[in-house]
Amino acid sequence: MKKNDLVTRVARQSNVGRTETARTLKALVGAIREALKNGDKVSLSGLGTFKIKARKARVGRNPQTGAVISIPAGRKISFKPSLSFKKLAKG
């Protein structure tokens, strides 16, 4: 499903126009980005939790040459689905 499909479906289910729904979705994504940028975690009941995790520096290999390279420490975005989402995936 692409963004336009999601906007159409949500607009239809909520009886709100597509333009307003698209604006709301854009604001939601922006709010999540801003919260993560500030180091906060975002929990959406029934969906899951987004948070930033620290990643340690490590040694890796270039798959083409086999040369050893060092991968610097960094941060990554993590998403942990809610229990209802996990059950949905299991069937």
C-alpha positions as CSV (number, residue, x, y, z in Angstrom):
1,M,0.0,0.0,0.0
2,K,1.3,3.4,-0.9
3,K,0.7,6.7,0.7
4,N,-2.1,7.7,-1.7
5,D,-3.8,4.4,-1.1
6,L,-3.6,4.9,2.7
7,V,-4.9,8.5,2.4
8,T,-7.9,7.3,0.3
9,R,-8.7,4.5,2.7
10,V,-8.5,6.6,5.8
11,A,-10.5,9.4,4.2
12,R,-13.2,7.0,3.2
13,Q,-13.4,5.4,6.7
14,S,-13.4,8.7,8.6
15,N,-15.7,10.7,6.2
16,V,-13.1,13.4,5.9
17,G,-11.8,14.8,2.6
18,R,-8.6,13.4,1.0
19,T,-6.8,16.8,1.3
20,E,-7.5,17.1,5.0
21,T,-6.5,13.4,5.6
22,A,-3.2,13.9,3.6
23,R,-2.4,17.0,5.7
24,T,-3.1,15.1,8.9
25,L,-0.9,12.2,7.9
26,K,1.9,14.6,7.0
27,A,1.5,16.3,10.4
28,L,1.6,12.9,12.2
29,V,4.8,11.9,10.4
30,G,6.3,15.3,11.2
31,A,5.4,15.0,14.8
32,I,6.9,11.5,15.1
33,R,10.1,12.8,13.4
34,E,10.4,15.8,15.7
35,A,9.9,13.6,18.8
36,L,12.6,11.1,17.7
37,K,14.9,13.9,16.8
38,N,14.5,15.2,20.4
39,G,15.3,11.8,21.8
40,D,11.7,11.0,22.9
41,K,10.0,7.7,22.2
42,V,6.6,7.6,20.5
43,S,4.0,5.0,21.6
44,L,0.9,4.6,19.6
45,S,-1.6,2.2,21.2
46,G,-2.5,-0.6,18.9
47,L,0.4,0.1,16.6
48,G,3.7,0.1,18.4
49,T,6.6,2.1,19.7
50,F,9.2,4.1,17.8
51,K,12.5,5.0,19.5
52,I,16.1,5.9,18.9
53,K,18.7,3.2,19.8
54,A,22.4,3.6,20.1
55,R,24.5,1.4,18.0
56,K,28.1,0.5,19.0
57,A,31.1,0.8,16.8
58,R,32.0,-2.5,15.2
59,V,34.3,-4.2,12.7
60,G,32.8,-5.3,9.4
61,R,34.0,-6.6,6.0
62,N,33.6,-5.2,2.5
63,P,31.7,-8.0,0.8
64,Q,33.4,-7.4,-2.6
65,T,37.0,-7.3,-1.5
66,G,36.9,-9.0,2.0
67,A,38.8,-6.0,3.4
68,V,38.2,-5.3,7.1
69,I,36.6,-1.9,7.7
70,S,35.5,-0.2,10.9
71,I,31.9,0.9,11.2
72,P,31.5,3.9,13.5
73,A,29.0,4.1,16.4
74,G,25.7,5.7,15.5
75,R,22.0,5.8,16.2
76,K,19.1,4.0,14.5
77,I,15.4,4.2,14.6
78,S,13.7,1.2,16.1
79,F,10.1,0.1,15.9
80,K,8.5,-2.4,18.2
81,P,5.0,-3.5,17.2
82,S,2.2,-3.8,19.7
83,L,0.9,-7.2,20.8
84,S,-2.1,-6.9,18.5
85,F,0.2,-6.3,15.5
86,K,2.3,-9.3,16.4
87,K,-0.8,-11.5,16.6
88,L,-1.9,-10.2,13.2
89,A,1.4,-11.3,11.7
90,K,1.0,-14.8,13.2
91,G,-2.4,-15.2,11.7
